[in-house]
Amino acid sequence: MKHRISPIKLYIILIILVCTTITPTLAGWLLFHFTDWKHGPNPYFPLMNTLIESLLAGIFLTLVINHFLLSPIMSFIDAINQVSKGDFSVRVKTDYSSPELDELAGHFNKMVQELGSIEALRNDFAANISHEFRTPLAAIEGYTTLLQDHNLSEQERDEYIHIIIDSVHQLSSLSGNILSMSRLEKQEIVTNKTNYSLDEQIRQAVLLLEPLWSEKKMELDIDLEPAVYYGNCDMMMQVWLNLLQNAIQYTPAEGTVSVFLRKQKRSLLITVADTGIGMDEATLTHIFDKFFRKDKSFSSGNGLGLPMVKRILELNQGSVTVESTPGNGSSFAVSLPIEK
């Protein structure tokens, strides 16, 4: 591998050469003309020559170092100070004459961008979890207060009680999902593994959601090859229920949901596709983030389903990918290794 010399190194080398060759000659010429040689050579000539040479060399080197090194370093220090104060919008220029400084600036800008993304996700997480709990609690409090009115009709009373029950279920589901997600994030080993029929499990998941797809008069395209999988049955059931429920939820009435299972050489490929509203690129980059929901008015979930799916598959050495375009539906592909 060839080592390249950056321009800044060449500049410094050239300036040092100039200072060590031309500067002494100039200093000697000046001293020759301003020294009285009739009374003999000036005993301070060597010292003065050295001092002038050092002074000029120091000036040149200081200017070069300040221009090529100190100025960029000062800009980096200013940028770091702004980042330490929470400003993640700061960026440093990347058009330095030195490739090393350009590379450093590029990495710095990328680091700040990632820090900004993490901070945004942290703020969104705190805001989302607060909102998710506050909304059903407010409903429970408000309608419980209304129930104290003795002039309510029987129909109004039943309606308020139904809203309170739904809010309690929402809180229970949210709390359960948060606990499950927390447990999955800390879990590293999958226990209670057994051999079971994966295609039969997926059929059971479809049947469990029958009230949802039946109400919307949806068409189901199910094509599952017989396959035996070695894993935790309860954990994997959560994967299929979440993927199928999302497909049903985001597909209009009389739409189509397709589920395929194919055996490959060393893995099982399960695809859950729909003809729903689809997702744009910005949404695709965040669908596996906790509490992320693009359209909260459309979704009745809490944004933990897909993160749980991804984490469960990671624990089982599997993976999930998604392809989607707005208006053309989405397709989730799950790959599971065949483990004996």
C-alpha positions in Angstrom: 0.0 0.0 0.0 1.5 3.3 -1.1 1.6 6.2 1.5 0.5 9.5 0.2 1.8 12.9 1.4 -0.9 15.4 2.0 -0.5 19.0 0.7 -0.2 20.4 4.2 2.9 18.2 4.8 4.5 19.3 1.5 3.9 23.0 2.4 5.5 22.6 5.8 8.5 20.8 4.3 9.0 23.4 1.6 8.8 26.3 4.1 11.3 24.6 6.4 13.7 24.2 3.5 13.3 27.8 2.6 13.8 29.0 6.2 16.9 26.8 6.6 18.6 27.8 3.3 17.6 31.3 2.1 17.1 32.9 5.5 20.6 32.4 6.8 22.0 33.8 3.4 19.8 36.9 3.7 20.7 37.4 7.4 24.4 37.2 6.5 24.1 39.7 3.7 22.3 42.2 5.9 24.8 41.8 8.7 27.7 42.2 6.2 26.4 45.6 5.0 25.6 46.9 8.5 28.7 45.8 10.3 31.8 47.9 10.6 34.6 45.5 9.4 37.4 48.1 9.8 37.5 47.4 13.5 37.4 43.7 13.0 34.6 41.2 12.8 31.6 41.7 15.0 31.8 39.1 17.8 28.0 39.0 18.0 27.6 38.0 14.3 27.0 34.3 14.8 24.4 34.9 17.6 22.6 37.6 15.7 22.6 35.4 12.6 21.0 32.6 14.6 18.5 34.8 16.2 17.3 36.4 13.0 17.1 33.0 11.3 15.1 31.5 14.2 12.8 34.6 14.2 12.0 34.4 10.6 11.6 30.6 10.6 9.3 30.9 13.6 7.2 33.6 11.9 6.8 31.5 8.8 6.1 28.3 10.7 3.6 30.0 12.9 1.7 31.5 10.0 1.6 28.1 8.2 0.5 26.1 11.3 -2.1 28.7 12.2 -3.5 28.6 8.6 -3.5 24.9 8.1 -3.9 23.4 11.6 -4.9 25.9 14.3 -7.8 27.5 12.3 -9.5 24.2 11.6 -8.9 23.0 15.1 -10.5 26.2 16.5 -13.5 25.6 14.2 -13.8 22.1 15.5 -13.6 23.3 19.1 -16.3 25.9 18.5 -18.5 23.2 16.9 -17.9 20.8 19.8 -18.8 23.5 22.3 -22.1 24.0 20.5 -22.8 20.3 20.4 -22.1 20.1 24.2 -24.8 22.7 24.7 -27.3 20.6 22.8 -27.1 22.2 19.4 -27.0 19.2 16.9 -27.6 21.4 13.9 -23.9 22.6 13.8 -21.7 21.4 10.9 -18.1 22.1 10.0 -16.9 22.7 6.5 -15.3 19.8 4.5 -13.3 21.7 1.9 -9.9 21.7 3.6 -6.7 21.4 1.5 -5.8 18.4 3.7 -7.5 15.1 3.0 -7.0 14.1 6.7 -8.9 17.2 7.8 -11.6 16.6 5.2 -12.1 13.1 6.5 -12.2 14.2 10.1 -14.8 16.9 9.3 -16.9 14.4 7.4 -16.9 12.0 10.4 -17.6 14.8 12.8 -20.7 15.9 10.8 -21.9 12.3 10.5 -21.5 11.9 14.3 -23.4 15.1 15.0 -26.2 14.0 12.7 -26.5 10.6 14.4 -26.5 12.3 17.8 -29.3 14.6 16.6 -31.3 11.6 15.4 -30.8 9.8 18.8 -31.9 12.9 20.7 -34.9 13.4 18.5 -35.9 9.7 19.1 -35.4 10.1 22.8 -37.6 13.2 22.9 -40.2 11.5 20.8 -40.1 8.4 23.0 -40.7 10.5 26.2 -43.5 12.5 24.5 -45.1 9.4 23.0 -45.2 7.3 26.1 -46.6 10.3 28.1 -49.2 10.9 25.5 -50.2 7.2 25.2 -50.9 7.0 28.9 -52.4 10.5 29.3 -55.1 10.0 26.6 -56.9 6.9 28.1 -56.4 8.2 31.6 -58.1 11.5 30.6 -61.0 9.5 29.0 -61.4 7.4 32.2 -61.4 10.4 34.4 -63.8 12.5 32.2 -66.4 9.8 31.6 -66.3 8.6 35.3 -67.1 12.1 36.3 -70.0 12.2 33.8 -71.4 8.9 35.2 -72.0 10.7 38.5 -74.8 12.6 36.9 -78.0 10.9 38.0 -80.0 12.4 35.1 -78.1 10.3 32.5 -80.2 8.1 30.2 -79.5 4.4 30.2 -78.1 4.6 26.7 -75.7 7.4 27.7 -74.6 5.5 30.7 -73.9 2.3 28.7 -71.9 4.4 26.1 -69.8 6.0 28.8 -69.1 2.7 30.5 -68.1 1.2 27.1 -65.6 4.1 26.5 -64.1 3.6 30.0 -63.7 -0.2 29.4 -62.0 0.5 26.1 -59.6 3.0 27.7 -58.8 0.5 30.5 -58.1 -2.2 27.8 -55.9 0.3 26.0 -53.9 1.1 29.2 -53.6 -2.7 29.9 -52.4 -3.4 26.4 -49.9 -0.5 26.5 -48.5 -1.5 29.9 -48.2 -5.2 28.7 -46.4 -4.2 25.5 -44.0 -2.0 27.3 -43.2 -4.7 29.8 -42.8 -7.3 27.0 -40.6 -4.9 25.0 -38.4 -4.3 28.1 -38.1 -8.0 28.7 -37.2 -8.7 25.1 -34.6 -6.0 25.1 -32.9 -7.6 28.1 -33.3 -11.1 26.9 -30.4 -12.8 25.1 -31.3 -16.5 25.1 -34.6 -18.1 23.8 -35.8 -20.8 26.1 -38.6 -23.4 25.9 -37.9 -24.3 22.3 -39.8 -27.1 20.7 -40.4 -28.5 17.2 -43.8 -27.5 15.9 -45.7 -26.9 12.7 -45.0 -23.4 11.6 -47.6 -23.4 8.8 -50.2 -24.5 11.2 -49.3 -21.8 13.7 -49.7 -19.1 11.0 -53.1 -20.5 10.1 -54.1 -20.2 13.8 -53.0 -16.6 13.8 -55.1 -15.9 10.7 -58.1 -17.5 12.4 -57.6 -15.6 15.6 -57.9 -12.3 13.6 -61.0 -13.5 11.7 -63.3 -10.9 13.2 -61.0 -8.1 11.8 -60.7 -9.3 8.2 -64.2 -10.6 8.1 -65.7 -7.3 9.1 -63.8 -5.6 6.3 -64.8 -8.3 3.8 -61.2 -8.9 2.9 -59.8 -11.5 0.5 -57.1 -13.8 2.0 -54.5 -15.5 -0.2 -52.9 -18.2 1.9 -50.2 -20.5 0.5 -48.2 -22.2 3.1 -45.8 -25.1 2.5 -45.6 -27.6 5.4 -42.7 -26.7 7.6 -41.4 -27.7 11.0 -39.7 -25.0 13.0 -37.6 -25.3 16.2 -38.3 -22.3 18.5 -40.4 -20.7 21.2 -44.0 -21.1 20.0 -45.5 -18.3 22.1 -42.8 -15.8 21.0 -43.3 -16.5 17.3 -47.0 -16.3 17.5 -46.6 -12.6 18.5 -44.7 -12.1 15.2 -47.5 -13.4 13.0 -50.3 -11.7 14.9 -48.5 -8.3 14.7 -47.7 -8.6 11.0 -51.2 -9.8 10.1 -53.0 -7.3 12.3 -51.0 -4.4 10.7 -51.7 -5.8 7.2 -55.5 -5.9 8.0 -55.5 -2.6 9.7 -53.8 -0.6 6.9 -55.7 -2.3 4.1 -59.1 -0.8 3.0 -62.3 -2.8 2.9 -62.4 -5.6 0.3 -58.6 -5.5 0.0 -56.3 -8.5 -0.1 -53.9 -9.9 2.4 -51.4 -12.5 1.2 -49.4 -14.9 3.3 -46.8 -17.2 1.9 -44.4 -19.8 3.4 -41.6 -21.2 1.4 -38.9 -23.7 2.5 -35.4 -22.7 1.3 -32.2 -24.6 1.6 -31.2 -23.3 5.0 -34.1 -21.1 6.0 -37.8 -20.5 6.0 -39.2 -17.5 4.2 -42.6 -16.1 5.3 -44.1 -13.2 3.4 -47.1 -11.1 4.6 -48.3 -8.7 1.9 -51.2 -6.4 1.6 -52.9 -4.0 -0.9 -53.1 -1.2 1.7 -52.0 2.4 1.8 -48.3 1.6 1.7 -45.5 3.7 3.1 -43.0 6.3 1.9 -39.3 6.3 2.3 -39.3 8.5 5.4 -41.8 6.1 7.1 -39.8 3.0 6.2 -36.8 4.3 8.0 -38.6 4.5 11.3 -41.2 1.7 11.3 -39.1 -0.4 13.7 -38.6 2.5 16.1 -40.5 2.3 19.4 -43.8 4.3 19.5 -43.4 5.5 16.0 -46.7 5.9 14.1 -47.0 8.1 11.0 -50.7 8.6 11.2 -51.9 8.4 14.8 -55.5 9.0 13.8 -55.5 6.0 11.5 -53.7 3.6 13.9 -55.2 2.2 17.0 -51.9 0.6 18.1 -49.2 2.0 20.3 -46.1 1.7 18.0 -44.6 -1.3 19.7 -45.7 -4.1 17.5 -43.1 -3.9 14.8 -40.2 -3.2 17.2 -41.3 -6.4 19.1 -41.3 -8.3 15.9 -37.8 -7.2 15.0 -36.5 -8.0 18.5 -38.0 -11.5 18.6 -36.6 -12.3 15.2 -33.2 -11.1 16.2 -33.3 -13.3 19.3 -34.0 -16.2 17.0 -31.2 -15.3 14.5 -33.9 -14.3 12.0 -34.6 -11.1 10.1 -37.4 -9.0 8.7 -37.3 -6.7 5.7 -40.1 -4.6 4.2 -40.9 -3.2 0.7 -43.5 -0.6 0.3 -44.6 2.3 -1.9 -47.4 4.8 -1.1 -50.8 3.5 -2.5 -49.4 0.1 -3.5 -49.4 -1.8 -0.2 -46.6 -3.3 1.8 -44.7 -6.6 1.9 -42.9 -7.9 5.0 -40.5 -10.8 4.5 -39.4 -12.8 7.5 -36.4 -15.2 7.3 -35.9 -17.9 9.9 -32.9 -20.2 10.0 -33.6 -23.9 10.0 -32.3 -25.1 13.3 -32.1 -28.8 14.2 
